[in-house]
Amino acid sequence: MQRETAKTPRPFWHQINTFFAFPLQPKPLMYSVLLALSSLLFKLVFFVPDALGILIVEIGILLAASRYGFKVTALGSRGIYKAEDYPSELDPDWKNLPWKLFAILIVQAMAVGWLQRLNPLLGTLAWLAMCFLLPATQIVLVQTCSFTETLNPANAWNAVRTIGWPYLLLCLFLFLLSQGTFIALGMLVPIFKGWILLPIVNWLLIYFSWVMASLLGYAMYQNHAAFGIDLLPGAGLDDDGTPVDRRSPRQIEQDATDAHVAALITAGDMVGALGVAYEDQRTRSDEVPAQRRYHRVLTLAEGKTATLLDHAQRYIPLLLRSGQGGEALKVFQTCRAQDAQFALQDANATLNLAKAAWNANNAKDALALLQGFDRRFKNHDSVPAAYELVARVLLQGMNRADMALRVLATLESRHPDTEATRETRWLLRNHVPQGAAGG
């Protein structure tokens, strides 16, 4: 319940020296030097031209450095800034983050290119938006490890809103650091010649990329409560003197309430903890932290299943509106564990939660959410879209084209002129027998 923080995080612009010093710690320094020197291994790939050998080795170095950079950001977001405290193994979810970021950038670039062909002004604006949201995109990727959730620009914008106006300063610092790489290269290239130049160039690129990764991780750590990030033991930086508490009054109040509720639970006073959590969420119906606290206390309390399920009817839609589909899905799964028949009473929330489950590659929960949707929400405008999602899950998630075709038949008979029907017909275009579908 309570996030253990020995000190309140200082603003990231007060910690600039820390970010520049991180790659110079013994472990990352040795690793960066090893990666830089490995650029000379292209000589061992003697059976291909030097240019191709260099390209192959450089891709390997880029992948290794990127993986470590994501590790720096992920652990930094949890308050770990000493490399000696890092675990020896990467979290399995982090290993594919470089590939996911590359794929996301490719998709975004294709979208920008398409808009550029439609309208040059729209293309330019889309490119600027893509650049502006790039740090937020990386934040969402580190936090969710999900390609689909990160691809949603609404989640990136939610990260921007969470950080607030300092996000502009974060973008400025990251831009200056990226330019610092080229400035340093311009100073060193005239000095060094020959074979030694390639490792030097690689080391500089690695150094500045890890400085940026450290900065990005600290920006997340500074806002860990708002992001819902749980800190690791020993989180924080060693500072001289007492840092200034720069939390907002509401954040201070939330932290104090968390501490009070946790103390009551520790003392065995579950009734008191429920009372405090209930009153705060009652007066803060639109605040995720207050609702999250109440939900967690309800899961710990005995005999509160009915209250837990009733609260989830409001809490899950709030999480969805806040762009936290992954957490909303976890709350739904918690409620299903308490009551296998639990279902949301709001049609739009049900459909959006099913989309979140499908985006998380959870076909089972997506179908469970949409089971009986047309009967529970008869004549609701979202029924055709629910049918479309069911067909998509059956086809792409379970390889059941036969069942998806039945859904299409239902759409054709009940909702023939809707966009969902046309989309489902296109989705099943390779599975519909000739002449079986209209349009």
N, C-alpha and C positions, 0 to 999 in steps of 0.2 A: 504493500500500500504506500509506503513512504519511500521517497527517493533519497538515498543517503548521499548527501553532498556536504563535504566538510566546509567548502567555501562557495560563495556565489560566483559563478563565472563572470569574469571581467569581459567587457566588450572586446571583440576580436581586434579592433584597431589599437588596443593597448597591449597586444601580445605579438606584434609583428616580429620582434627579434626571436621569439620562440619558434615561429614557423621557419625562419631562415636557418635556425640552428638545428632543426630536427634532422635533416639528411646528414648532418655532420656527427650525429651520435655514432658510436662505434659500430653497431650492427648494421644500420642502413648505409653507413659510409663504406663498410667492407663489401656489402652486397652491391652497391652502386658501382664501385670500382671493378668488382668482378664482372658485372654486366657490361661495363664499358670496355674492358679488356677483351671480353669475348667477341667483340666486333672484329677482332683480328682473325677469328676462326674461319673467315671466308676463304683463307688460303688453303684450308683443308678440303674445301669443296672444289677440288682441282678439276673435276670432270665437267664443270659448267663454266661459262665465262665469268670473269671477276665481277662484272656488274650484277649478274643474276645471283652469284654467291653472296655478294654484299646484301642484296635485297632479301634473300632467304634468312640470313643471320639477323638482319635488322628487324624483320618481322618477329623473330623469336625474342629479341631483346625488348621490343615494344610490348609484346604480350606479357613478358615477365615483369617489366617495370610497371605496366598498367595494373596488373593483378596486385602488386605490392602497394601501388598508389590507392587502389580501392580499399585495401586492408588498412592503410593509414587513415583514410577518411572514415571508414566504418568504426574502427576502434577509437579514433579521435572523437567521434560523435558520442561515444560512451565514456569520454573523459580520460582515456589512456593516451598519454603523450610521451612516455618513456619506452623506447623500443625494447629495452630489456624486459619489460612487463608483457610483451606481446606473446601470444601462444605460438608454439613452433609450427603448427599446421594452420592452413587457411580454412575458414569456414567453407563447407562445400557450396553454399549458396553464393559465395563471393567469386568463385573461380571463373564463372561464365559472365561476370559483369562486363569485362571489356568487350566481349563479343556482342552482348546485348546492347551496350551503348553504341557500338559501331552500327548495328542493325537499325537502332532508333534514328541515328543521324542519317542513314541512307534513306529511310522512309520519310523523314522530315525534309530532306533535300529533294526527294522526288515530288513531294507535295508543293514545295516552294517552286520547283521548276514548272509544275503544271499550272500554278497560279501565275507564274511569269508569262507563260504563253497566253493565258486568258487575258491578263491585264498587267502590264509592266509595273504599275504602281502597286497593285495588290501583291505582286511578287516581291517587290522591294520591302513592303511592310511585313510580309511573312518572313522574309530573311532576317529583318531586324528583330522581329519577335522571337525567332528561333535562337538568335544569338543572345538576346536578353534572358531567355528562359533556360539557357544551357546549364548554368550552375544549379538552378532549381531542378532541372531534369536529372542531374547527377544526384542531387539530394534525395529525390523520390526513388531513384534506382537503388541507391545504397540502403534506403530504409525498407523498401518493399522487395527488392531483388526480383521484381516482376517486370517483364517486357511490356505486357499489355497495360498495366497500371501506369508505368512510366510514360508510355506513348500518349496517354490521355493528357492534353495540355491543361485540363482543369486541375489535375493533381499538382502539376508544376506551379500553376498560379496560386494554388492553396499554400504551397511552400513559400512562395514570395510573400503572401499575406501574413504567414506565420512569423517570418523574420521581420517584416515591416520595412520602414524606410532604410534601415541599415543594409538592406539587400542591394540598394544602389551603390553603396560604398563597397560592398563585397564584390560586385561586378567590376568596379573601378580598380580595386586592388588586383583582382585576377587578370584583368587586361594589362595592367602595368607589369605584373610578373611575367606574362607571356611575352611582352616586349623586351623585358630584361634579358630573356634568353638570347634574343637576336643581338642585343647590344653587347652582351658578353662575348658572343661568337665573333662579332665584328672586331672586338679588341684582341682576341686571341688568334684568329686565323692568320693575320699577317706575321705573327711571332713564330708559330709552329708550322713546320712543313713535313711532308712525307707521311710515313705510316703512323706516327704518333698522333696525327691530327684527328683521325677517325675516332679513337677512344675518347679524346678530349671533347669532341663534339657530342658524343653519346653521353658522357658524364654530365655535361652541362644541361642537356635536355632532360635527363633523369632528375638532376638536382632540382631544377625549377618546377618540374611536374610534381615532385613530392612536396615541395614547399606549398604549391597550390592545393594539393590534396590535404596537407596538414591544416591549411587555412580553412578549407571547406568543412573539414571535420569539426574544427573548433566552432565554426558558425552554427553547426547543428548542435554541438554540445552546449553552446551558450543558450540555445532555445530548446533544450532537450525536454523540458516539461511540456511545452506547447506541442512538440512533435510526438510526445508519448514515448520517448526513448528511455529505457531503463539503464541507469549507469552501472558500471562494473566496480567491484571493490578497488579502492585506491584511486578513484577517479579524481581528476583535477590537476592543477599545476602548482608547483611550489613557488609562491610569491613572497617577496619581502614586504612585511607590513600587512595590514588588513585591507583587502580589496573593498572598493565601494559597492554597496548593494544597489544595483541598478534595476532591480525588478520593479514592475509596476505595482501600485497598491493592490490591485486585484490578484496578481501573481503571489504577492506576499501573503494575502489572505488565504488563497488556495493552498499554499504550502503549509500554512499554520493549521488549516482544517485537516489536511492530510495527516499531519503529525498528531493532531488531537485524536483523530479517528484511529490511527494506528496504535496510539497509546492505550485507548480504550479496549481495542481488540486484544492487545498483549496482556492487559489486566483481566481479561475474561469478561468484560462488560459489553457483551454483544448488543444488548438492548440499548445502552447509551450510544454505542457506535452507530447503530441503525438510526437512532433519533437524530444525531448530528448530521449524518449523511443525508437523511430524508429531508430535513429542513433546508439544507443548502441547495439540494437539487430542486426543491419546490420553488424556491425564490430565484433560481438560476436555470430556468427550464431550457434556455437556448445555449447553455454553456456545456461543451463536451466534458471538461474535467469534472464538473460537479456531477453530471450524469454517470460518468465512468466510475467515480468513487462509489456512488450509491449502488451501481450494478455489482461492483466487486464485493461490497459488504453483503449484499443479498446472496451472492453465491456462497459466502462463508457461513451465513446464518442457517439454522435448522428450521424447517417448517415454514419457509418463506417462498416456496415454489410458485404459488399463485401470484404473489407480489412481484417476484422476479419476472414472470412471463408478462404480467400487465405492464411493468415498467419497460420491458423490451419493445412493446408496441410503440413507444415514443422515442426510446433511445436509438433503436436501429435506424429509423428515418432521419434522426438528427445526424448520426454518423454518415449516412449516405449523402445528406446535403452538405456535409463538411468535407466531402471527398475522401472519406476514410472507409472505403468499401471493404478492405481486408479485415479491419477490426469489426465492422458490422457483421461480416460473415462469421467471425469467431463467436460473437454474441449469439447469433442465430444457432450455431452448433451447440453452444452451452445450453440454450433453452431446449433444443431438441433432445439433449441428453437428459434433461429433467422431465420432459414430456414429449414423447415421440409424435404427438398430434399437433404440436405447436405450429401455428401459422400466423403470418401477419394479417392484419385486418384492413390494411390500406393497399389498394391495387398498384399504384405507382411505386410504392416502396417495395412491394413484393417483386415486381418486374425488375426494378433497379438492383435489388439484392441478387436476383437470379442472374442478371448480367454480370455482377461482380463475381459471383461464383464461376460463371463460364469464363470470364477473363482470367480467373485464377486456375483454369484447367480443371475445375471441379464439376464434372458433368453430373455426377450423382446428386449433389446438393442443388444444382440448377434445375434439374427435373423435379426434385422433391418440392422445391419452392413453387413450381408452376403446376403441380398436380392439382387438377380440378379447378384451375384458374377461371375457366369460362363459366363454371357453375357458381363459384363463390362471388365472382364479380360480373354477373350477367349484365350484358348491354354496356359494359364499361368501354370507353374508347381505347383502352390499352389491350383489349382481348386479342385483336389481330396481331399486334406486336408480340404478345406472349406466345401465340401459335407459331409465329415465325422463329422465335428463339428456341422453342421446343424442337422444331424441325431441324434447325441448325445443330443443336446439341446431339440429336439422334443421328444425324448424318456424319458430322465431323468429329463428335466425341465418342460415339459408340458404333459407328459404321453400320447403322441400321437404316439403310435407305428405304426398305420396305415400310417401316413404321413412319418415316418422314413423309413418304408419299401419301399415307393415310391422313396425316396432318394437312398436307397440301389439298387433298380432296375436301376436307372439312372447310378449309379457307375458301376454296373455289365455290362451295355451295352456300356458305354463310356470309362471307365477306369478299365477294368477287372483285369489287372495284377499289380495293385498298392498296396502299403502297406495300403493306406487309405481304399481301398475296402475290403481287408482282415480284417482290424480292425473293419469296420462297420458291416461286416458279423458276426464277433464274438460278437459284441455288441448286435446284434439282433438275436442271435442264438436261444433264447427261443421264438421268435415271428415269425420266418420264417416257413411257412408250409413245411412239409416234401416233399423233392424233388423239392422245388421251387427255391433253390439257388444252384449254382454249388460250387465245391471245397470241 
